[in-house]
């Protein structure tokens, strides 16, 4: 997948120019943010201590954008994936939890509700794809990683 990104990155400027500049770049940006047929996938590649917080390296098959599809990150022992969504109560019939919406990519530094200071006894950091309404796109698709070796 990294190889594809390098190839696409090298072709993109010439293609945008050939297709007429801003129109082509807008269409390509929309496509880059859309979920592929398999769905929006996100993986936590690595986590390391960064002062009092954690730097999380992510890999995704779409480019996050806060006004479109983006990431929700939360402490897994505190909330279920269905709780980290604006439609938690109306669609999933669960209490809404706390999460941090972000389009930071490929590196994210914990802060706010994902701050190490907010984890309580939680040891698993989780991430899933959300849409522009802050609804989890697919509650079956999320990744959690035990990050306790970083405390």
C-alpha atoms as an extended CHARMM CRD file, in Angstrom:
* protein
*
       151  EXT
         1         1  UNK       CA              0.0000000000        0.0000000000        0.0000000000  PROA      1               0.0000000000
         2         2  UNK       CA              2.8430000000        2.4060000000        0.7170000000  PROA      2               0.0000000000
         3         3  UNK       CA              4.1700000000        1.7490000000       -2.7800000000  PROA      3               0.0000000000
         4         4  UNK       CA              0.8110000000        2.7730000000       -4.2760000000  PROA      4               0.0000000000
         5         5  UNK       CA              0.8920000000        6.0320000000       -2.3110000000  PROA      5               0.0000000000
         6         6  UNK       CA              4.3350000000        6.8770000000       -3.6650000000  PROA      6               0.0000000000
         7         7  UNK       CA              3.2250000000        6.1690000000       -7.2340000000  PROA      7               0.0000000000
         8         8  UNK       CA              0.0060000000        8.1660000000       -6.8460000000  PROA      8               0.0000000000
         9         9  UNK       CA              1.9260000000       11.0270000000       -5.2540000000  PROA      9               0.0000000000
        10        10  UNK       CA              4.3430000000       11.2510000000       -8.1660000000  PROA      10              0.0000000000
        11        11  UNK       CA              1.6050000000       11.1980000000      -10.8170000000  PROA      11              0.0000000000
        12        12  UNK       CA             -0.8350000000       13.5330000000       -9.0420000000  PROA      12              0.0000000000
        13        13  UNK       CA              0.6600000000       16.9520000000      -10.0140000000  PROA      13              0.0000000000
        14        14  UNK       CA              0.8630000000       16.0650000000      -13.7080000000  PROA      14              0.0000000000
        15        15  UNK       CA             -2.6370000000       14.6040000000      -13.6860000000  PROA      15              0.0000000000
        16        16  UNK       CA             -4.1260000000       17.6630000000      -11.9410000000  PROA      16              0.0000000000
        17        17  UNK       CA             -2.4590000000       19.9450000000      -14.5010000000  PROA      17              0.0000000000
        18        18  UNK       CA             -3.6110000000       17.7880000000      -17.4310000000  PROA      18              0.0000000000
        19        19  UNK       CA             -7.2000000000       17.6520000000      -16.1730000000  PROA      19              0.0000000000
        20        20  UNK       CA             -7.5670000000       21.3520000000      -15.5810000000  PROA      20              0.0000000000
        21        21  UNK       CA             -6.3000000000       22.2500000000      -12.1290000000  PROA      21              0.0000000000
        22        22  UNK       CA             -8.8210000000       22.9150000000       -9.3780000000  PROA      22              0.0000000000
        23        23  UNK       CA            -11.7110000000       20.8630000000      -10.7870000000  PROA      23              0.0000000000
        24        24  UNK       CA             -9.4940000000       17.7900000000      -11.0050000000  PROA      24              0.0000000000
        25        25  UNK       CA             -7.9780000000       18.3400000000       -7.5580000000  PROA      25              0.0000000000
        26        26  UNK       CA            -11.4360000000       18.6990000000       -5.9720000000  PROA      26              0.0000000000
        27        27  UNK       CA            -12.6200000000       15.4820000000       -7.5820000000  PROA      27              0.0000000000
        28        28  UNK       CA             -9.4590000000       13.6560000000       -6.5280000000  PROA      28              0.0000000000
        29        29  UNK       CA             -9.7170000000       14.9540000000       -2.9490000000  PROA      29              0.0000000000
        30        30  UNK       CA            -13.2800000000       13.6470000000       -2.7500000000  PROA      30              0.0000000000
        31        31  UNK       CA            -12.1820000000       10.2530000000       -4.0560000000  PROA      31              0.0000000000
        32        32  UNK       CA             -9.2350000000       10.1200000000       -1.6210000000  PROA      32              0.0000000000
        33        33  UNK       CA            -11.6110000000       10.6560000000        1.2940000000  PROA      33              0.0000000000
        34        34  UNK       CA            -14.3070000000        8.2270000000        0.1600000000  PROA      34              0.0000000000
        35        35  UNK       CA            -14.4200000000        4.7880000000        1.7200000000  PROA      35              0.0000000000
        36        36  UNK       CA            -13.2550000000        2.0660000000       -0.6790000000  PROA      36              0.0000000000
        37        37  UNK       CA            -15.6190000000       -0.7940000000       -1.4780000000  PROA      37              0.0000000000
        38        38  UNK       CA            -14.1440000000       -2.7520000000        1.4410000000  PROA      38              0.0000000000
        39        39  UNK       CA            -14.9570000000        0.1240000000        3.8080000000  PROA      39              0.0000000000
        40        40  UNK       CA            -12.7980000000        2.6510000000        5.6200000000  PROA      40              0.0000000000
        41        41  UNK       CA             -9.9950000000        0.8140000000        7.4150000000  PROA      41              0.0000000000
        42        42  UNK       CA             -7.6010000000        2.2460000000        9.9960000000  PROA      42              0.0000000000
        43        43  UNK       CA             -4.7700000000        0.4790000000       11.7510000000  PROA      43              0.0000000000
        44        44  UNK       CA             -2.6210000000        1.5550000000       14.6720000000  PROA      44              0.0000000000
        45        45  UNK       CA              0.8820000000        0.8400000000       13.3930000000  PROA      45              0.0000000000
        46        46  UNK       CA              2.8510000000        1.8720000000       16.4740000000  PROA      46              0.0000000000
        47        47  UNK       CA              2.6470000000        3.8800000000       19.6800000000  PROA      47              0.0000000000
        48        48  UNK       CA              5.4290000000        5.5170000000       21.6490000000  PROA      48              0.0000000000
        49        49  UNK       CA              5.7230000000        7.7780000000       24.6420000000  PROA      49              0.0000000000
        50        50  UNK       CA              5.9740000000       11.4920000000       23.7860000000  PROA      50              0.0000000000
        51        51  UNK       CA              6.5380000000       13.4150000000       27.0170000000  PROA      51              0.0000000000
        52        52  UNK       CA              3.3360000000       12.9920000000       29.0390000000  PROA      52              0.0000000000
        53        53  UNK       CA              1.3810000000       11.8230000000       25.9800000000  PROA      53              0.0000000000
        54        54  UNK       CA              1.5550000000        9.1600000000       23.2550000000  PROA      54              0.0000000000
        55        55  UNK       CA              2.3590000000        9.5220000000       19.5700000000  PROA      55              0.0000000000
        56        56  UNK       CA              0.2330000000        7.1180000000       17.5580000000  PROA      56              0.0000000000
        57        57  UNK       CA              1.2540000000        6.1570000000       14.0190000000  PROA      57              0.0000000000
        58        58  UNK       CA             -1.7460000000        5.2600000000       11.8740000000  PROA      58              0.0000000000
        59        59  UNK       CA             -2.2720000000        3.5900000000        8.5070000000  PROA      59              0.0000000000
        60        60  UNK       CA             -5.5260000000        4.0940000000        6.6200000000  PROA      60              0.0000000000
        61        61  UNK       CA             -7.0010000000        3.3460000000        3.2060000000  PROA      61              0.0000000000
        62        62  UNK       CA             -8.5230000000        6.8460000000        2.9800000000  PROA      62              0.0000000000
        63        63  UNK       CA             -7.3280000000       10.3830000000        3.6330000000  PROA      63              0.0000000000
        64        64  UNK       CA             -9.0780000000       11.8130000000        6.7140000000  PROA      64              0.0000000000
        65        65  UNK       CA            -10.7680000000       15.2290000000        6.5610000000  PROA      65              0.0000000000
        66        66  UNK       CA            -12.7440000000       16.6500000000        9.5030000000  PROA      66              0.0000000000
        67        67  UNK       CA            -15.5040000000       17.9310000000        7.2060000000  PROA      67              0.0000000000
        68        68  UNK       CA            -15.8600000000       14.4640000000        5.6490000000  PROA      68              0.0000000000
        69        69  UNK       CA            -14.6490000000       11.0370000000        6.8040000000  PROA      69              0.0000000000
        70        70  UNK       CA            -12.1810000000       11.1930000000        9.6850000000  PROA      70              0.0000000000
        71        71  UNK       CA            -11.0330000000        9.2400000000       12.7620000000  PROA      71              0.0000000000
        72        72  UNK       CA            -12.5350000000        8.8280000000       16.2250000000  PROA      72              0.0000000000
        73        73  UNK       CA             -9.9640000000        7.8480000000       18.8730000000  PROA      73              0.0000000000
        74        74  UNK       CA            -10.8700000000        6.7290000000       22.4090000000  PROA      74              0.0000000000
        75        75  UNK       CA             -9.8350000000        4.6040000000       25.3880000000  PROA      75              0.0000000000
        76        76  UNK       CA            -11.2500000000        1.1270000000       24.7570000000  PROA      76              0.0000000000
        77        77  UNK       CA            -11.9530000000        0.1400000000       28.3380000000  PROA      77              0.0000000000
        78        78  UNK       CA            -13.9720000000        3.3190000000       28.8710000000  PROA      78              0.0000000000
        79        79  UNK       CA            -16.2850000000        3.0850000000       25.8380000000  PROA      79              0.0000000000
        80        80  UNK       CA            -17.5380000000        0.6640000000       23.2250000000  PROA      80              0.0000000000
        81        81  UNK       CA            -17.1800000000        1.6220000000       19.5380000000  PROA      81              0.0000000000
        82        82  UNK       CA            -20.9510000000        2.2720000000       19.3320000000  PROA      82              0.0000000000
        83        83  UNK       CA            -20.6450000000        4.8520000000       22.1220000000  PROA      83              0.0000000000
        84        84  UNK       CA            -18.0910000000        7.0180000000       20.2980000000  PROA      84              0.0000000000
        85        85  UNK       CA            -20.6340000000        8.1840000000       17.7680000000  PROA      85              0.0000000000
        86        86  UNK       CA            -23.1480000000       11.0280000000       17.6070000000  PROA      86              0.0000000000
        87        87  UNK       CA            -25.8710000000        8.4580000000       16.9080000000  PROA      87              0.0000000000
        88        88  UNK       CA            -24.9450000000        6.2720000000       19.9020000000  PROA      88              0.0000000000
        89        89  UNK       CA            -28.2990000000        6.7550000000       21.6240000000  PROA      89              0.0000000000
        90        90  UNK       CA            -30.6110000000        7.0770000000       18.6150000000  PROA      90              0.0000000000
        91        91  UNK       CA            -29.2570000000        4.2040000000       16.4930000000  PROA      91              0.0000000000
        92        92  UNK       CA            -27.2360000000        1.9490000000       18.8130000000  PROA      92              0.0000000000
        93        93  UNK       CA            -29.2980000000        2.4250000000       22.0110000000  PROA      93              0.0000000000
        94        94  UNK       CA            -26.2280000000        3.0470000000       24.1790000000  PROA      94              0.0000000000
        95        95  UNK       CA            -25.0680000000        6.0510000000       26.1760000000  PROA      95              0.0000000000
        96        96  UNK       CA            -22.8490000000        8.3950000000       24.2270000000  PROA      96              0.0000000000
        97        97  UNK       CA            -19.2220000000        8.3310000000       25.3440000000  PROA      97              0.0000000000
        98        98  UNK       CA            -16.2130000000       10.5820000000       24.8810000000  PROA      98              0.0000000000
        99        99  UNK       CA            -13.8320000000       10.4460000000       21.9440000000  PROA      99              0.0000000000
       100       100  UNK       CA            -11.4510000000       12.7040000000       20.0950000000  PROA      100             0.0000000000
       101       101  UNK       CA            -12.3290000000       13.3850000000       16.4470000000  PROA      101             0.0000000000
       102       102  UNK       CA             -9.2640000000       13.9980000000       14.3090000000  PROA      102             0.0000000000
       103       103  UNK       CA             -7.8560000000       14.1070000000       10.8200000000  PROA      103             0.0000000000
       104       104  UNK       CA             -4.2570000000       14.0530000000       12.0840000000  PROA      104             0.0000000000
       105       105  UNK       CA             -2.4930000000       11.5770000000        9.8270000000  PROA      105             0.0000000000
       106       106  UNK       CA             -0.3080000000        9.5930000000        9.8170000000  PROA      106             0.0000000000
       107       107  UNK       CA              0.7300000000       10.7480000000       13.3200000000  PROA      107             0.0000000000
       108       108  UNK       CA             -1.6500000000       11.6020000000       16.1360000000  PROA      108             0.0000000000
       109       109  UNK       CA             -0.6620000000       12.8150000000       19.6170000000  PROA      109             0.0000000000
       110       110  UNK       CA             -3.0980000000       11.9980000000       22.4100000000  PROA      110             0.0000000000
       111       111  UNK       CA             -4.8760000000       15.0030000000       23.8990000000  PROA      111             0.0000000000
       112       112  UNK       CA             -8.1720000000       15.9990000000       25.4830000000  PROA      112             0.0000000000
       113       113  UNK       CA            -10.2240000000       12.8800000000       26.2640000000  PROA      113             0.0000000000
       114       114  UNK       CA             -7.4970000000       10.6590000000       24.7990000000  PROA      114             0.0000000000
       115       115  UNK       CA             -4.8140000000       12.1970000000       26.9960000000  PROA      115             0.0000000000
       116       116  UNK       CA             -2.9040000000        9.6900000000       29.0880000000  PROA      116             0.0000000000
       117       117  UNK       CA             -4.0980000000       11.6740000000       32.1340000000  PROA      117             0.0000000000
       118       118  UNK       CA             -7.7450000000       10.8880000000       31.1860000000  PROA      118             0.0000000000
       119       119  UNK       CA             -7.3830000000        7.1260000000       30.7420000000  PROA      119             0.0000000000
       120       120  UNK       CA             -8.0580000000        6.0470000000       34.3210000000  PROA      120             0.0000000000
       121       121  UNK       CA             -7.2060000000        2.3220000000       34.3260000000  PROA      121             0.0000000000
       122       122  UNK       CA             -7.6760000000        1.9720000000       30.5430000000  PROA      122             0.0000000000
       123       123  UNK       CA             -4.7650000000        0.4950000000       28.5890000000  PROA      123             0.0000000000
       124       124  UNK       CA             -6.2370000000        0.1400000000       25.0750000000  PROA      124             0.0000000000
       125       125  UNK       CA             -6.2880000000        2.9910000000       22.5910000000  PROA      125             0.0000000000
       126       126  UNK       CA             -8.8840000000        2.5230000000       19.8310000000  PROA      126             0.0000000000
       127       127  UNK       CA             -9.6350000000        4.1190000000       16.4640000000  PROA      127             0.0000000000
       128       128  UNK       CA            -12.4630000000        3.8850000000       13.9290000000  PROA      128             0.0000000000
       129       129  UNK       CA            -13.7210000000        5.8050000000       10.9130000000  PROA      129             0.0000000000
       130       130  UNK       CA            -16.4870000000        8.3790000000       11.3220000000  PROA      130             0.0000000000
       131       131  UNK       CA            -18.4210000000       10.4930000000        8.8560000000  PROA      131             0.0000000000
       132       132  UNK       CA            -19.0380000000       14.2470000000        8.6980000000  PROA      132             0.0000000000
       133       133  UNK       CA            -21.8680000000       13.8660000000       11.2570000000  PROA      133             0.0000000000
       134       134  UNK       CA            -19.4670000000       12.1700000000       13.7160000000  PROA      134             0.0000000000
       135       135  UNK       CA            -21.2970000000        8.8620000000       13.3110000000  PROA      135             0.0000000000
       136       136  UNK       CA            -19.1430000000        5.7200000000       13.2570000000  PROA      136             0.0000000000
       137       137  UNK       CA            -19.2720000000        4.4680000000        9.6710000000  PROA      137             0.0000000000
       138       138  UNK       CA            -19.1410000000        0.7510000000       10.5190000000  PROA      138             0.0000000000
       139       139  UNK       CA            -19.1520000000       -0.3620000000       14.1740000000  PROA      139             0.0000000000
       140       140  UNK       CA            -17.6340000000       -3.6970000000       13.1080000000  PROA      140             0.0000000000
       141       141  UNK       CA            -14.5020000000       -1.9430000000       11.7910000000  PROA      141             0.0000000000
       142       142  UNK       CA            -12.2370000000       -0.5940000000       14.5110000000  PROA      142             0.0000000000
       143       143  UNK       CA             -8.7860000000       -1.2550000000       15.9150000000  PROA      143             0.0000000000
       144       144  UNK       CA             -7.6490000000       -1.2790000000       19.5280000000  PROA      144             0.0000000000
       145       145  UNK       CA             -4.0890000000       -1.6860000000       20.7810000000  PROA      145             0.0000000000
       146       146  UNK       CA             -2.8090000000       -2.3030000000       24.2980000000  PROA      146             0.0000000000
       147       147  UNK       CA             -0.4510000000        0.6240000000       24.8920000000  PROA      147             0.0000000000
       148       148  UNK       CA              0.3240000000       -0.0900000000       28.5690000000  PROA      148             0.0000000000
       149       149  UNK       CA              4.0440000000       -0.5940000000       27.9000000000  PROA      149             0.0000000000
       150       150  UNK       CA              4.1950000000        3.1670000000       27.2400000000  PROA      150             0.0000000000
       151       151  UNK       CA              3.1090000000        4.2970000000       30.7430000000  PROA      151             0.0000000000
